[in-house]
Amino acid sequence: MGSAIGLREDFDSTALRKLARASKSANQARRLLALAEIYDGGSRSAAARIGGVGLQIVRDWVVRFNSRGPDGLLDGKAPGKRPRLDDAQRRALVEVVERGPIPAIHGVVRWRLIDLVQWLHEEFAVSLDETTVGRELKKLGYVKLTARPRHHAQNEYALEAFKKGFAAELAKVRATLPKRTPIEIWFQDEARIGQKNKITRRWARRGTRPSAPKDQRTKSAYIFGAICPEHGKGAGLVLPFCNTETMSLHLTEISLMVEPGAHAVVLTDQAGWHTTGKLIVPDNLSIIALPAKCPELNPVENIWQFMRDNWLSNRVFTSYDNIVDHCCEAWNKLIDQPWHIMTIGRRKWARGS
């Protein structure tokens, strides 16, 4: 029979009994008292009786104590089942999810769990069910989200170039102004709200499909909206159509919301009524056009989504005046919540300029 394993020398029986009294774990306290008996010169059999275990378990306690000290005598969690995917397979899964399917090759336009199950089996000979793959994706930080529309002809290089060059564009405006003139950054856009309204997601029991009212009539109005995310303020008008005249009215409304003595730079898309030379631009405003087909640069697009989701969708509008009333009410609610304008509208590339 081999010799008994000695206990580490940086503890003694007094220290272990003191730790046992302070421990919140009954099992750890029992193990500490058993090892304290050994420090006092008692036999391993005596320690086993105190601990209520066999000699082999006492030996295991000694090994754990020598390795990790008193913490080694705490109960640990069971290791559980071995992961079905290793790190390399998880990285490959992330890459294929980020890349997306090729319809001509994979036969689908978006990944379903069953498609990823098949891909993992073909690539790594790993057999998983859909629930397990879904759980793995959630651990990797993925959830199923509704895709944001992106124009098929969008120039991503122009989008990034605008962000990087925005400070230079702002400097050009600043050079035309008196020194120390405060500059406010505003974003402007229009949204059509009509009787053919949108239907949003809603809570419902699993397996059911909830209903919402849907109108087929065609009366509509336009919300002209602009926000200044840094100051949490906005300027809006509800008008019957979009043209140079209504855009000029909105620019006048924006100019009234600019702080006295400040100058506003208004970022707009390249709609015809935004870029025409006939537009009447107040003296305290300058317009910078966003790149074509890049709505992602305009946070007012997110403002529209917020307003539709919370106040304007799932409704039946009885008339044009009813549309105007609800649009005005929704915009005023937004203005009364400046923190939403700030959190939704702030863009790092615009704030750092």
C-alpha positions as CSV (number, residue, x, y, z in Angstrom):
1,M,0.0,0.0,0.0
2,G,1.4,3.4,-0.9
3,S,2.1,6.0,1.7
4,A,-0.4,8.7,2.6
5,I,-0.3,12.0,0.9
6,G,0.9,14.8,3.2
7,L,-1.1,18.0,3.7
8,R,0.3,21.3,2.6
9,E,2.3,23.2,5.3
10,D,0.8,26.7,5.0
11,F,-2.3,25.7,7.0
12,D,-2.9,24.1,10.4
13,S,-5.8,22.6,12.4
14,T,-6.7,25.9,14.0
15,A,-6.9,27.7,10.7
16,L,-9.1,25.0,9.2
17,R,-11.5,24.9,12.1
18,K,-11.8,28.7,11.9
19,L,-12.6,28.5,8.2
20,A,-15.1,25.7,8.9
21,R,-17.0,28.0,11.4
22,A,-17.1,30.8,8.9
23,S,-18.1,28.6,5.9
24,K,-21.6,28.9,4.4
25,S,-21.2,25.4,2.8
26,A,-22.0,22.5,5.2
27,N,-20.0,20.1,2.9
28,Q,-17.0,22.3,2.9
29,A,-17.1,22.7,6.7
30,R,-17.3,19.0,7.1
31,R,-14.3,18.4,4.9
32,L,-12.3,21.1,6.6
33,L,-13.0,19.5,10.0
34,A,-11.9,16.1,8.7
35,L,-8.6,17.5,7.4
36,A,-8.1,19.5,10.7
37,E,-8.1,16.1,12.5
38,I,-5.2,15.0,10.3
39,Y,-3.3,18.2,11.1
40,D,-3.8,17.3,14.8
41,G,-2.0,14.0,14.2
42,G,-5.2,11.9,13.9
43,S,-5.4,8.9,11.6
44,R,-7.0,9.0,8.1
45,S,-9.6,6.6,9.5
46,A,-10.6,9.1,12.2
47,A,-10.8,11.8,9.5
48,A,-13.0,9.5,7.4
49,R,-15.4,9.0,10.4
50,I,-15.7,12.8,10.9
51,G,-16.4,13.3,7.3
52,G,-18.7,10.3,7.1
53,V,-16.9,8.9,4.0
54,G,-14.4,6.3,3.1
55,L,-10.6,6.5,3.0
56,Q,-10.4,7.1,-0.8
57,I,-12.7,10.1,-0.5
58,V,-10.5,11.5,2.2
59,R,-7.5,11.1,-0.1
60,D,-9.4,13.0,-2.8
61,W,-10.1,15.8,-0.4
62,V,-6.4,16.0,0.5
63,V,-5.5,16.2,-3.2
64,R,-8.0,18.9,-3.9
65,F,-7.0,20.8,-0.7
66,N,-3.3,20.7,-1.6
67,S,-4.0,21.9,-5.1
68,R,-6.5,24.7,-4.5
69,G,-6.6,25.3,-0.8
70,P,-10.0,25.6,1.1
71,D,-11.8,26.5,-2.2
72,G,-10.9,23.0,-3.5
73,L,-13.3,21.6,-0.9
74,L,-16.3,23.4,-2.3
75,D,-18.8,21.5,-4.4
76,G,-18.4,22.2,-8.1
77,K,-20.9,22.0,-10.8
78,A,-21.1,18.8,-12.8
79,P,-19.2,19.1,-16.1
80,G,-22.3,18.2,-18.1
81,K,-22.3,16.7,-21.6
82,R,-19.5,17.3,-23.9
83,P,-20.4,20.1,-26.5
84,R,-21.5,18.7,-29.8
85,L,-19.6,21.4,-31.7
86,D,-16.0,22.4,-31.1
87,D,-14.6,25.9,-31.5
88,A,-13.5,25.4,-35.1
89,Q,-16.9,24.2,-36.1
90,R,-18.6,27.1,-34.3
91,R,-16.4,29.5,-36.2
92,A,-17.3,27.8,-39.5
93,L,-21.0,28.1,-38.5
94,V,-20.7,31.8,-37.9
95,E,-19.0,32.3,-41.2
96,V,-21.6,30.5,-43.2
97,V,-24.5,32.3,-41.4
98,E,-22.8,35.7,-42.0
99,R,-22.2,34.8,-45.6
100,G,-25.7,33.6,-46.2
101,P,-26.9,31.0,-48.7
102,I,-26.4,31.2,-52.5
103,P,-29.8,30.4,-54.0
104,A,-28.4,28.7,-57.1
105,I,-26.3,26.3,-54.9
106,H,-28.2,25.9,-51.7
107,G,-31.8,26.2,-53.1
108,V,-32.9,28.7,-50.4
109,V,-32.8,32.5,-50.1
110,R,-32.3,32.5,-46.3
111,W,-30.9,29.9,-43.9
112,R,-33.4,27.8,-42.0
113,L,-32.4,25.6,-39.1
114,I,-33.0,22.5,-41.2
115,D,-30.6,23.9,-43.8
116,L,-27.9,24.5,-41.2
117,V,-28.4,21.0,-39.8
118,Q,-27.8,19.6,-43.2
119,W,-24.8,21.8,-43.8
120,L,-23.2,20.7,-40.5
121,H,-23.7,17.0,-41.4
122,E,-22.2,17.4,-44.9
123,E,-19.3,19.6,-43.7
124,F,-18.3,17.9,-40.4
125,A,-20.4,14.7,-40.3
126,V,-22.1,16.0,-37.1
127,S,-25.7,15.0,-36.6
128,L,-27.7,17.6,-34.7
129,D,-31.4,18.4,-34.5
130,E,-32.8,21.8,-35.2
131,T,-33.3,22.7,-31.5
132,T,-29.6,22.1,-30.8
133,V,-28.5,24.2,-33.8
134,G,-30.9,27.0,-32.7
135,R,-29.5,26.8,-29.2
136,E,-25.9,27.0,-30.5
137,L,-26.8,30.1,-32.6
138,K,-28.3,31.8,-29.6
139,K,-25.1,31.1,-27.6
140,L,-23.1,32.7,-30.5
141,G,-25.3,35.8,-30.3
142,Y,-27.6,35.2,-33.2
143,V,-31.4,35.7,-33.2
144,K,-33.9,35.7,-36.1
145,L,-34.5,39.3,-37.1
146,T,-36.5,41.0,-39.9
147,A,-34.1,42.2,-42.6
148,R,-33.8,45.9,-43.2
149,P,-34.4,46.8,-46.9
150,R,-31.2,47.8,-48.8
151,H,-31.3,49.2,-52.3
152,H,-29.9,46.6,-54.8
153,A,-27.8,49.3,-56.5
154,Q,-26.4,50.8,-53.3
155,N,-22.7,51.8,-53.4
156,E,-21.2,50.7,-50.1
157,Y,-18.0,52.5,-50.8
158,A,-19.9,55.8,-51.2
159,L,-21.7,55.2,-47.9
160,E,-18.4,54.7,-46.0
161,A,-16.7,57.6,-47.9
162,F,-19.5,59.9,-46.8
163,K,-19.1,59.0,-43.2
164,K,-15.3,59.5,-43.3
165,G,-15.6,62.8,-45.3
166,F,-18.5,64.3,-43.3
167,A,-16.1,66.2,-41.0
168,A,-14.6,67.9,-44.1
169,E,-18.0,68.8,-45.5
170,L,-18.9,70.3,-42.1
171,A,-15.7,72.3,-42.1
172,K,-16.7,73.8,-45.5
173,V,-19.9,75.1,-44.0
174,R,-18.1,76.3,-40.8
175,A,-15.7,78.3,-43.0
176,T,-18.6,80.4,-44.3
177,L,-19.9,81.3,-40.9
178,P,-18.7,83.8,-38.3
179,K,-16.3,82.3,-35.8
180,R,-17.6,80.4,-32.9
181,T,-21.1,80.0,-34.5
182,P,-22.6,76.8,-32.9
183,I,-23.6,74.2,-35.5
184,E,-26.5,71.8,-35.1
185,I,-26.7,68.6,-37.1
186,W,-30.2,67.8,-38.4
187,F,-31.6,64.9,-40.4
188,Q,-34.7,65.3,-42.6
189,D,-37.0,62.9,-44.4
190,E,-40.6,62.3,-45.3
191,A,-43.0,59.4,-44.6
192,R,-46.2,58.6,-46.4
193,I,-49.0,57.5,-44.0
194,G,-52.2,56.3,-45.7
195,Q,-55.3,54.2,-45.4
196,K,-53.3,51.2,-46.9
197,N,-51.6,50.9,-43.6
198,K,-48.9,48.6,-42.3
199,I,-49.4,45.7,-39.9
200,T,-46.8,45.2,-37.2
201,R,-45.9,42.2,-35.1
202,R,-47.8,41.5,-31.9
203,W,-47.9,39.1,-29.0
204,A,-50.0,36.0,-29.7
205,R,-50.1,32.3,-28.7
206,R,-47.6,30.1,-30.4
207,G,-49.1,28.3,-33.4
208,T,-51.7,31.0,-34.0
209,R,-51.8,33.9,-36.5
210,P,-53.3,37.0,-35.1
211,S,-55.3,39.4,-37.3
212,A,-55.3,43.1,-37.7
213,P,-57.5,45.5,-39.6
214,K,-56.4,46.3,-43.2
215,D,-57.9,49.0,-45.4
216,Q,-57.7,49.1,-49.2
217,R,-58.6,52.8,-49.6
218,T,-55.9,55.1,-50.9
219,K,-56.1,58.5,-49.1
220,S,-52.8,59.5,-47.6
221,A,-50.7,62.3,-46.1
222,Y,-47.0,62.9,-45.7
223,I,-45.1,63.6,-42.4
224,F,-42.2,65.9,-43.1
225,G,-39.9,65.2,-40.2
226,A,-36.5,66.5,-39.0
227,I,-34.6,65.7,-35.9
228,C,-31.5,67.1,-34.1
229,P,-30.3,64.0,-32.1
230,E,-27.7,65.9,-30.0
231,H,-30.3,68.2,-28.6
232,G,-33.3,65.8,-28.7
233,K,-35.5,68.1,-30.7
234,G,-37.4,67.9,-33.9
235,A,-39.5,69.9,-36.4
236,G,-42.4,68.4,-38.3
237,L,-45.3,69.2,-40.6
238,V,-48.1,67.0,-42.0
239,L,-48.7,68.0,-45.7
240,P,-50.8,66.5,-48.5
241,F,-47.9,65.9,-51.0
242,C,-44.1,66.3,-51.5
243,N,-42.8,69.0,-53.8
244,T,-40.5,72.1,-53.7
245,E,-43.2,74.3,-52.1
246,T,-43.9,71.8,-49.2
247,M,-40.2,71.2,-48.7
248,S,-39.6,75.0,-48.4
249,L,-42.3,75.1,-45.8
250,H,-40.5,72.4,-43.8
251,L,-37.1,74.1,-44.0
252,T,-38.8,77.2,-42.6
253,E,-40.2,75.1,-39.7
254,I,-36.7,73.6,-39.1
255,S,-35.1,77.1,-39.1
256,L,-37.5,78.2,-36.3
257,M,-36.3,75.3,-34.1
258,V,-32.6,76.2,-34.4
259,E,-31.2,77.9,-31.4
260,P,-30.8,81.7,-31.9
261,G,-27.3,82.5,-33.2
262,A,-26.7,78.9,-34.2
263,H,-26.5,77.4,-37.7
264,A,-28.1,74.1,-38.8
265,V,-26.7,71.6,-41.3
266,V,-29.6,69.6,-42.6
267,L,-28.8,66.2,-44.1
268,T,-31.3,65.0,-46.7
269,D,-31.6,62.3,-49.4
270,Q,-31.4,63.3,-53.1
271,A,-35.1,63.5,-53.8
272,G,-35.8,66.1,-56.5
273,W,-37.6,68.5,-54.1
274,H,-34.5,68.4,-51.8
275,T,-31.9,69.3,-54.5
276,T,-33.7,71.7,-56.8
277,G,-32.3,75.2,-57.1
278,K,-35.9,76.6,-56.6
279,L,-35.8,75.5,-53.0
280,I,-36.1,78.4,-50.5
281,V,-33.4,77.8,-47.9
282,P,-33.4,80.0,-44.7
283,D,-30.2,81.8,-43.9
284,N,-29.6,79.8,-40.8
285,L,-29.7,76.5,-42.7
286,S,-27.3,74.6,-45.0
287,I,-28.2,71.4,-46.8
288,I,-25.8,68.5,-47.3
289,A,-27.1,65.7,-49.6
290,L,-26.6,62.1,-48.5
291,P,-25.3,59.6,-51.0
292,A,-27.9,58.1,-53.3
293,K,-29.7,54.9,-52.3
294,C,-28.2,55.0,-48.8
295,P,-31.2,55.4,-46.4
296,E,-29.1,53.8,-43.6
297,L,-27.3,57.1,-43.2
298,N,-30.5,58.8,-42.2
299,P,-31.8,58.0,-38.7
300,V,-35.2,59.6,-39.5
301,E,-35.9,56.3,-41.3
302,N,-35.6,54.6,-37.8
303,I,-37.9,57.3,-36.4
304,W,-40.5,56.4,-38.9
305,Q,-40.3,52.7,-37.9
306,F,-40.6,53.6,-34.2
307,M,-43.7,55.8,-34.9
308,R,-45.3,53.1,-37.1
309,D,-44.7,50.3,-34.6
310,N,-46.0,52.3,-31.6
311,W,-48.6,54.7,-32.8
312,L,-49.5,54.6,-36.5
313,S,-49.8,50.9,-37.7
314,N,-52.7,48.5,-37.2
315,R,-55.2,51.4,-37.7
316,V,-58.0,52.1,-40.1
317,F,-58.1,55.8,-41.0
318,T,-61.6,57.1,-41.8
319,S,-60.6,60.1,-43.8
320,Y,-57.7,62.4,-44.8
321,D,-58.4,64.6,-41.8
322,N,-58.3,61.5,-39.6
323,I,-54.9,60.7,-41.1
324,V,-53.6,64.2,-40.4
325,D,-54.9,64.1,-36.8
326,H,-53.2,60.8,-36.0
327,C,-49.9,61.9,-37.7
328,C,-49.9,65.1,-35.7
329,E,-50.6,63.3,-32.5
330,A,-47.8,60.7,-33.2
331,W,-45.3,63.4,-34.0
332,N,-46.1,65.4,-30.9
333,K,-45.7,62.3,-28.8
334,L,-42.2,61.9,-30.3
335,I,-41.3,65.5,-29.5
336,D,-42.5,65.0,-25.9
337,Q,-39.9,62.1,-25.6
338,P,-36.6,63.7,-26.5
339,W,-34.7,60.7,-25.1
340,H,-36.1,58.6,-27.9
341,I,-34.9,61.1,-30.5
342,M,-31.4,61.0,-28.9
343,T,-31.1,57.2,-28.6
344,I,-32.6,56.4,-32.0
345,G,-31.0,59.3,-33.9
346,R,-27.4,59.6,-32.7
347,R,-24.8,58.4,-35.2
348,K,-21.1,58.2,-34.2
349,W,-19.8,59.5,-37.5
350,A,-21.9,62.6,-37.2
351,R,-21.3,63.2,-33.5
352,G,-17.5,63.1,-33.8
353,S,-17.4,65.8,-36.5
